[in-house]
Amino acid sequence: MEAEMSKKMPGVGSFIVSVILLMASNGCAAGKEKEIGVYEIKRGDFSLNFTNWGATVISVILPDKNGKLNDVVLGYDSVEEYENDTTYFGSVVGRVANRIGGARFTLNGKNYTLVANEGHNTLHGGKKGFSDVIWSVKSHEKDSHITFTYDSFDGEQGFPRQSRVSVTYMFVGTNKLAVRMKAKSLNKPTPINLAFHGYWNLGGHASGNILSHTIQIFGSKITPVDQELIPTGQITPVQGTPYDFLKPQTIGSRINDLPNGYDINYALDGQDLHRAAIVWERRSGRKMELWTNEPGMQFYTGNKLVDVKGKGGFVYRSHAGFCLETQGFPDAVNHPNFPSQIVNPGEIYDHIMIYRFTAV
């Protein structure tokens, strides 16, 4: 069976072996729920591989303008590396993505203390957020979609109330990928803000840095941050700053004007399902367009990647990939002027992303 899976999913054979070894070391019996697996969806030359550890995207295989296939997301060769990962490569982060200042917030007059994992702040859900748990596979059709689910218990990492979460990755036509994240609180209000933390390099994951990629971001404002990357509560225009990508610019064109590169939330323009960004890589001709229904998008240029050994032994360094994390605004639970992330019983959190890939 393992050999058959490896043939169907070229390039992930070593990952599958590591999954089997990890299951054996954990005493997992075949057929039981909550085992760690590897899954593929494929349509023509467009394919993705996943693991249910963190509902993580392992690879995204796309053709370039000459038809050559390449993997355009950063990642690892083994499940153990994802289990010990601190970069969030390809994972779903939550219960509340991004940062919460002071690892605390107040909801309906009650104070909540969270697990701090970045100094005294909480990042991406705490020390063991949604990226570090085993999700269940609810539905999987290789030519169309995969759906992962997770039930978050009351008090997990300090967050109140039980929540039920699902993430679906699905093909739309021949060149679009839709990602839909849904969640609900099962009893009382709770904050929910999920994000997909893929690191993209449209030239190929092992092609070097992404500074020559051209990007256009449809966000005329940002939420400025302090030295700990916690929002100040302001929402300020990008015009006249290095954050202005309203017209296409290379990522590296003004990155040296910033102390550490880009790691900032954009207040996106538009409502309902709106375009968030376009990224183009000249040599491969690959273009990625992103739409979302969320109000914000974190633009991160992999500033903290330091000699991370990735797929095929390639070493990822600073700016090896970029992230476009559509989301609610960071630290919204502590800023009443930001769009609310509180989900009440009977309400559905419904976060949509649509990626369109072309190569010319």
C-alpha positions as CSV (number, residue, x, y, z in Angstrom):
1,M,0.0,0.0,0.0
2,E,2.8,2.4,0.9
3,A,4.5,1.8,-2.4
4,E,1.3,2.4,-4.3
5,M,0.8,5.7,-2.5
6,S,4.3,6.8,-3.3
7,K,3.8,6.1,-7.0
8,K,0.6,8.2,-7.0
9,M,2.2,11.0,-5.1
10,P,5.8,11.5,-6.5
11,G,8.1,13.5,-4.3
12,V,6.5,12.6,-1.0
13,G,7.7,9.0,-0.6
14,S,10.0,9.9,2.2
15,F,7.2,11.9,3.9
16,I,5.0,8.8,3.7
17,V,7.6,6.6,5.3
18,S,8.1,9.1,8.1
19,V,4.3,9.1,8.7
20,I,4.3,5.3,9.0
21,L,7.2,5.3,11.4
22,L,5.6,8.0,13.5
23,M,2.4,6.1,13.7
24,A,4.2,3.0,14.7
25,S,6.2,4.8,17.4
26,N,3.0,6.2,18.8
27,G,1.4,2.8,18.9
28,C,-1.4,3.8,16.4
29,A,-3.4,0.9,15.0
30,A,-4.5,0.9,11.4
31,G,-8.0,2.2,10.9
32,K,-8.2,4.3,14.0
33,E,-9.1,8.0,13.9
34,K,-6.5,10.7,14.5
35,E,-3.7,8.9,12.6
36,I,-1.4,11.2,10.7
37,G,-1.7,10.7,6.9
38,V,-0.7,12.1,3.6
39,Y,-3.4,13.0,1.0
40,E,-3.4,14.4,-2.6
41,I,-5.8,16.3,-4.8
42,K,-4.9,16.6,-8.5
43,R,-6.4,18.0,-11.6
44,G,-4.3,17.9,-14.7
45,D,-0.9,19.3,-14.0
46,F,-2.2,21.1,-10.9
47,S,-1.7,19.0,-7.7
48,L,-1.5,19.5,-3.9
49,N,-0.4,17.2,-1.1
50,F,-1.5,17.6,2.5
51,T,-1.1,16.1,5.9
52,N,-3.8,16.2,8.6
53,W,-1.1,17.4,11.1
54,G,-2.2,21.0,11.2
55,A,-4.4,20.6,8.1
56,T,-1.1,21.4,6.4
57,V,-0.3,21.9,2.7
58,I,2.9,20.0,2.0
59,S,3.3,20.9,-1.7
60,V,1.6,22.8,-4.5
61,I,2.8,21.6,-8.0
62,L,2.2,24.0,-10.9
63,P,3.5,24.3,-14.4
64,D,5.6,27.3,-15.5
65,K,5.2,29.1,-18.8
66,N,7.1,26.3,-20.6
67,G,5.0,23.6,-18.9
68,K,7.7,22.6,-16.4
69,L,6.3,21.5,-13.1
70,N,7.6,22.8,-9.8
71,D,6.6,22.9,-6.2
72,V,5.9,26.5,-5.2
73,V,5.5,26.3,-1.4
74,L,8.2,25.9,1.3
75,G,8.1,22.8,3.5
76,Y,9.7,19.7,4.8
77,D,10.4,16.1,3.8
78,S,9.1,14.4,6.9
79,V,6.2,14.6,9.3
80,E,8.5,14.8,12.3
81,E,9.9,18.1,10.9
82,Y,6.3,19.5,10.7
83,E,5.7,18.3,14.2
84,N,8.7,20.3,15.5
85,D,8.2,23.2,13.1
86,T,8.3,26.8,14.4
87,T,7.8,28.5,11.0
88,Y,4.1,27.3,10.5
89,F,5.0,26.1,7.0
90,G,1.7,25.5,5.1
91,S,-0.4,25.1,8.2
92,V,-3.8,26.4,9.4
93,V,-3.3,28.7,12.4
94,G,-5.8,29.5,15.1
95,R,-8.0,29.5,17.2
96,V,-6.9,33.2,16.7
97,A,-4.3,33.7,14.1
98,N,-1.6,36.4,14.4
99,R,-0.8,38.2,17.7
100,I,-2.7,39.0,20.8
101,G,-0.9,41.5,23.0
102,G,-0.2,40.5,26.5
103,A,-1.7,37.1,25.9
104,R,-5.0,38.3,27.4
105,F,-8.4,39.9,26.5
106,T,-11.7,40.7,28.0
107,L,-15.0,39.3,26.7
108,N,-18.4,40.3,28.2
109,G,-16.7,41.6,31.4
110,K,-14.6,38.4,32.0
111,N,-10.8,38.5,31.7
112,Y,-9.1,35.6,29.9
113,T,-5.4,34.7,30.1
114,L,-3.9,32.8,27.2
115,V,-0.8,30.7,26.7
116,A,2.0,33.1,25.7
117,N,4.5,31.8,23.1
118,E,6.2,34.9,21.8
119,G,7.6,36.8,24.7
120,H,4.5,37.7,26.8
121,N,2.2,37.7,23.7
122,T,0.2,35.0,22.0
123,L,1.0,34.1,18.4
124,H,-1.1,31.9,16.2
125,G,-3.1,30.4,19.0
126,G,-0.4,29.7,21.5
127,K,2.2,27.0,22.1
128,K,-0.1,24.3,20.8
129,G,-2.4,26.0,18.4
130,F,-4.4,24.5,15.5
131,S,-1.1,24.0,13.5
132,D,0.1,21.5,16.1
133,V,-2.9,19.2,16.4
134,I,-4.1,16.2,14.4
135,W,-7.2,17.0,12.3
136,S,-9.8,14.5,11.1
137,V,-10.4,13.9,7.4
138,K,-14.1,14.3,6.9
139,S,-14.2,14.1,3.1
140,H,-11.6,13.4,0.4
141,E,-12.0,13.1,-3.4
142,K,-8.7,13.1,-5.2
143,D,-10.0,14.9,-8.3
144,S,-11.8,17.7,-6.4
145,H,-11.3,18.4,-2.7
146,I,-10.3,17.5,0.9
147,T,-12.0,18.6,4.1
148,F,-10.3,18.6,7.5
149,T,-12.2,19.0,10.8
150,Y,-11.1,19.8,14.4
151,D,-13.0,20.2,17.7
152,S,-11.4,22.7,19.9
153,F,-12.2,22.2,23.6
154,D,-13.2,24.9,26.1
155,G,-10.0,26.4,27.6
156,E,-7.7,25.2,24.9
157,Q,-4.6,27.5,25.2
158,G,-6.8,29.7,27.4
159,F,-9.5,30.4,24.8
160,P,-13.1,30.0,26.1
161,R,-15.8,27.8,24.8
162,Q,-15.8,24.7,22.6
163,S,-15.5,25.4,18.9
164,R,-16.0,23.2,15.9
165,V,-13.8,24.0,12.9
166,S,-13.5,22.8,9.3
167,V,-11.1,23.6,6.4
168,T,-11.8,22.6,2.8
169,Y,-9.3,22.8,0.0
170,M,-11.1,22.4,-3.4
171,F,-10.4,22.9,-7.1
172,V,-12.5,25.4,-9.0
173,G,-12.1,24.8,-12.7
174,T,-8.6,23.9,-14.0
175,N,-6.5,26.7,-12.4
176,K,-8.2,27.9,-9.2
177,L,-7.9,26.7,-5.7
178,A,-10.6,27.7,-3.1
179,V,-10.0,27.4,0.6
180,R,-12.9,27.7,2.9
181,M,-12.6,27.8,6.7
182,K,-15.7,27.5,8.8
183,A,-16.2,27.5,12.5
184,K,-18.9,27.9,15.2
185,S,-19.0,28.2,18.9
186,L,-21.0,25.4,20.5
187,N,-22.2,27.3,23.6
188,K,-21.1,30.8,24.4
189,P,-19.2,33.6,22.5
190,T,-15.5,33.1,21.6
191,P,-13.0,34.8,19.3
192,I,-12.2,32.9,16.1
193,N,-9.7,34.1,13.4
194,L,-8.2,31.4,11.2
195,A,-5.5,31.8,8.6
196,F,-3.6,29.7,6.0
197,H,0.2,30.1,6.6
198,G,1.6,29.0,3.3
199,Y,5.0,30.3,2.3
200,W,5.0,30.9,-1.5
201,N,7.9,31.1,-4.0
202,L,6.5,31.1,-7.5
203,G,9.9,30.4,-9.0
204,G,10.0,27.1,-7.1
205,H,10.6,26.4,-3.4
206,A,14.3,26.0,-4.0
207,S,14.9,28.9,-6.3
208,G,16.3,31.4,-3.8
209,N,14.7,34.6,-2.4
210,I,11.4,36.2,-3.5
211,L,12.7,39.8,-3.7
212,S,12.3,40.0,-7.5
213,H,8.7,38.9,-7.4
214,T,6.3,41.6,-8.4
215,I,3.4,42.2,-6.1
216,Q,0.3,44.4,-6.0
217,I,-1.7,44.6,-2.8
218,F,-5.2,46.0,-2.9
219,G,-5.0,47.6,0.6
220,S,-4.7,51.3,1.0
221,K,-4.1,51.2,4.7
222,I,-2.2,49.1,7.3
223,T,-2.5,48.6,11.0
224,P,0.9,49.9,12.4
225,V,2.6,47.9,15.1
226,D,5.0,48.5,18.1
227,Q,8.4,46.9,18.6
228,E,6.7,43.6,19.5
229,L,4.6,43.6,16.3
230,I,1.4,44.3,18.3
231,P,-1.0,46.8,16.6
232,T,-1.2,50.2,18.1
233,G,-4.9,50.5,17.3
234,Q,-4.3,53.0,14.5
235,I,-5.3,52.4,10.8
236,T,-3.0,54.5,8.6
237,P,-2.6,55.1,4.8
238,V,0.2,53.3,2.9
239,Q,0.7,56.2,0.6
240,G,4.3,57.5,0.7
241,T,5.6,54.6,2.7
242,P,7.4,51.4,1.8
243,Y,4.1,49.6,2.4
244,D,2.5,51.1,-0.7
245,F,1.9,48.3,-3.2
246,L,-1.2,49.8,-4.7
247,K,0.7,49.8,-8.0
248,P,2.9,46.7,-8.8
249,Q,6.4,46.8,-7.4
250,T,9.0,44.2,-6.7
251,I,9.0,42.9,-3.2
252,G,12.6,44.0,-2.8
253,S,12.2,47.5,-4.2
254,R,12.0,49.2,-0.8
255,I,12.5,46.3,1.7
256,N,15.8,47.9,2.9
257,D,13.8,50.9,4.1
258,L,12.4,48.6,6.8
259,P,14.4,47.2,9.8
260,N,13.4,43.5,9.3
261,G,11.4,43.2,6.1
262,Y,7.6,43.0,5.7
263,D,5.4,41.6,8.5
264,I,2.3,43.8,8.5
265,N,-1.5,43.6,8.3
266,Y,-3.2,45.4,5.4
267,A,-6.7,46.7,5.7
268,L,-8.0,45.5,2.4
269,D,-10.1,47.7,0.1
270,G,-13.5,46.3,-0.9
271,Q,-16.2,44.2,0.7
272,D,-17.7,40.7,0.3
273,L,-15.4,38.7,-1.9
274,H,-12.7,41.1,-3.1
275,R,-9.3,40.9,-4.6
276,A,-6.5,41.0,-2.1
277,A,-3.2,40.6,-4.1
278,I,-1.5,39.7,-7.4
279,V,2.0,38.2,-7.4
280,W,4.1,37.5,-10.5
281,E,7.4,35.8,-11.0
282,R,9.2,36.8,-14.2
283,R,11.4,33.8,-15.0
284,S,8.7,31.2,-14.6
285,G,5.9,33.4,-15.8
286,R,3.8,32.1,-12.9
287,K,1.1,34.5,-11.6
288,M,-1.0,34.1,-8.5
289,E,-4.1,36.1,-7.8
290,L,-5.8,36.0,-4.4
291,W,-9.4,36.9,-3.5
292,T,-10.9,36.8,0.0
293,N,-13.9,37.9,2.1
294,E,-11.8,38.8,5.1
295,P,-11.0,42.5,6.0
296,G,-7.2,42.0,6.4
297,M,-4.2,40.3,5.0
298,Q,-0.8,39.8,6.7
299,F,2.1,40.3,4.3
300,Y,5.2,38.5,5.6
301,T,8.5,38.0,3.7
302,G,10.0,35.2,5.7
303,N,12.3,37.5,7.7
304,K,12.9,35.0,10.5
305,L,13.9,32.1,8.3
306,V,17.5,31.3,9.3
307,D,19.1,28.2,7.7
308,V,16.0,26.1,7.8
309,K,16.6,22.7,6.1
310,G,13.6,22.1,3.9
311,K,12.5,19.8,1.1
312,G,15.2,17.9,-0.7
313,G,17.8,19.3,1.7
314,F,17.4,22.8,0.4
315,V,18.2,25.4,3.0
316,Y,15.7,28.2,3.4
317,R,17.1,31.6,4.4
318,S,15.6,35.0,5.0
319,H,13.1,36.0,2.3
320,A,13.0,32.4,0.8
321,G,9.2,32.7,0.7
322,F,6.3,35.2,1.2
323,C,3.0,34.7,3.1
324,L,-0.3,36.4,2.3
325,E,-2.5,35.5,5.3
326,T,-6.0,36.7,4.8
327,Q,-7.5,37.2,8.2
328,G,-9.2,39.5,10.7
329,F,-7.0,42.3,12.1
330,P,-4.4,41.1,14.6
331,D,-5.1,41.8,18.3
332,A,-8.7,42.7,17.4
333,V,-9.9,41.3,20.7
334,N,-8.1,44.3,22.4
335,H,-9.1,47.0,19.9
336,P,-12.8,47.8,19.7
337,N,-12.3,49.9,16.5
338,F,-11.1,46.8,14.6
339,P,-13.6,44.4,12.9
340,S,-14.9,42.0,15.6
341,Q,-13.7,38.4,15.7
342,I,-16.2,37.3,18.3
343,V,-18.4,34.4,17.1
344,N,-21.7,34.0,19.0
345,P,-23.7,30.8,19.3
346,G,-25.8,30.4,16.2
347,E,-23.4,32.3,14.0
348,I,-21.0,30.8,11.5
349,Y,-17.4,32.0,10.9
350,D,-16.9,31.6,7.2
351,H,-13.5,32.6,5.7
352,I,-13.0,32.2,1.9
353,M,-9.8,32.4,-0.1
354,I,-9.6,31.9,-3.9
355,Y,-6.3,31.5,-5.6
356,R,-6.0,31.7,-9.4
357,F,-2.8,30.5,-11.0
358,T,-1.6,31.2,-14.6
359,A,1.7,31.1,-16.4
360,V,2.5,33.3,-19.4
